[in-house]
Amino acid sequence: MEIKKAEFIKGIKGTDDILESDILNIAFYGRSNVGKSSCINAILGRKNLVKSSSKPGKTKEINFFNLNDQMYFVDLPGYGYAKMSQKEREKLRKNILWYIMYSEVKNRINIIVLDAKVGLSDFDKQILHQLLEQKEKVILLFNKIDKLNQKTLSANIKKLKEEISDQIEIVKMSALKQKGTKDFWKILEKN
């Protein structure tokens, strides 16, 4: 896909008119510091459209980015950051689950970004289960593949495949090295 326009629209923490739009939402979920923002920047071929930080917990709102006036890339807050208070962590988790279960979004493809070294967390599994229960489209983005040797990467992908449905596509990616972005677009266009 040729990206002619990619711009930040707004960040929300609850109900908003943007959720009632018929525009396709490509929603990115993942633990803190898994590289969601960096993946979005790499996929869009932009350096700093989505603000990223080496410090976890940067994204606190559900951020919407307009892509070619055809779809929204949605960057959800990262979850599981240990230095955040329990109250703040729970608030973020509820906001993410609210977006999945109760928002007005009608047209959505869900991308769960995973660290290739770590795999699925318990909350990743909860999100995945909820999305599949709602019969939504899900793609797993296995990021940071550049940090593993081929043997470990293959073993981690095999383990991941044992934990998930055969219908879920897995994209191997390194946001840092800009690898896997073409594969991502191919799979996204199939869905």
URFENHU-V658737 format. One record per pair of residues at least 12 apart in sequence whose C-alpha atoms are under 10 Angstrom apart, sorted by the first residue. I is the first residue (numbers start at 0). J is the second residue. Records with the same first field share a line. If there is no record, write none. Layout:
BEGIN
I=J  J
END
This chain:
BEGIN
0=43  67  181  184  185  188
1=43  44  67
2=42  43  44  45  66  67
3=43  66  67  68
4=43  64  65  66  67  68  69
5=40  43  44  45  48  64  65  66  67  68  70  71  72
6=48  49  63  64  65  66  67  68  71  72
7=48  49  62  63  64  65  66  71  72  73
8=62  63  64  65  66  71
9=60  61  62  63  64  65  73
10=58  59  60  61  62  63  64  73  74  75
11=59  60  61  62  63  75  94
12=59  60  61  62  91  94  95  97  98
13=60  61  94  95  97  98  102
14=97  98  101  102  103
15=102  103
16=103
17=63  71  103  104
18=63  98  102  103  104  105  106
19=102  103  104  105  106
20=103  104  105  106
21=69  70  103  104  105  106  107
22=65  68  69  70  71  104  105  106  107
23=69  70  71  72  104  105  106  107  108
24=63  64  65  69  70  71  72  73  104  105  106  107  108  109
25=63  64  70  71  72  73  74  106  107  108  109  110  137  187
26=61  62  63  71  72  73  74  75  98  99  107  108  109  110  111  137
27=39  61  72  73  74  75  76  77  108  109  110  111  112  138  139  140
28=73  74  75  76  77  78  95  109  110  111  112  113  123  126  127  139  140
29=74  75  76  77  78  79  110  111  112  113  114  119  120  122  123  126  140
30=55  56  75  76  77  78  79  80  111  112  113  114  119  120  122  123
31=53  54  55  56  57  58  76  77  78  79  80  81
32=51  52  53  54  55  56  57  77  78  79  80  113  114
33=55  77  78  112  113  114  115  117  141  142  143
34=51  52  53  55  77  112  113  114  142  143  173  174  175
35=49  51  58  74  75  76  77  110  111  112  113  114  140  142  174
36=48  49  50  51  52  57  58  73  74  75  76  77  112  174
37=49  50  51  52  142  173  174  175  177
38=51  112  140  142  143  172  173  174  175  177  178  179  180
39=51  64  72  73  74  174  180
40=174  175  177
41=172  173  174  175  176  177  178  179  180
42=172  174  177  178  179  180  181  182  183  184
43=66  72  180  184
44=177  180
48=64
49=62  63  64  74
54=80
55=76  77  78  79  80  81  82  83
56=76  77  78  79  80  81  82  83  88  91
57=76  77
58=74  75  76  77  78  91
59=74  75  76  77  78  87  90  91  94
60=74  75  76  77  91  94  95
61=73  74  75  76  91  94  95  98
62=74  75  76
63=75
70=106  107
71=107
72=107  108
73=107  109  110
74=110
75=91  94  95  98
76=91  92  94  95
77=91  92  95  112
78=90  91  92  95  122  123
79=91  92  120  121  122
92=122  126
95=126
96=125  126  129  130
99=126  129  130  133  135
100=126  129  130  133
106=135  136
107=135  136  137
108=130  135  136  137  138  187  190
109=126  127  130  135  136  137  138  139  187
110=127  136  137  138  139  140  168  169  170  187
111=123  124  126  127  137  138  139  140  141  169
112=138  139  140  141  142  143  169  170  172
113=139  140  141  142  143  171  172
114=140  141  142  143  144  146  172  173
115=140  141  142  143  144  145  146  147  151  152  153  155  156  159  171  172  173
116=141  142  143  144  146  147  151  152  155  156
117=141  155  159
118=141  142  155  156  158  159  162
119=139  141  158  159  162  163
124=162  163
127=139  163
128=163
131=164  167
136=166  167  168  187  190
137=166  167  168  169  187  190
138=166  167  168  169  170  183  186  187  190
139=159  163  167  168  169  170  171  183
140=168  169  170  171  172  173  179  183
141=155  156  159  169  170  171  172  173  179
142=170  171  172  173  174  175  178  179
143=171  172  173  174  175  176  178
144=171  172  173  174  175  176  178  179
145=171  172  173  174  175  176  178
146=173
152=171
156=169  171
168=183  186  187  190
169=182  183  186
170=182  183  184  185  186
171=183
END
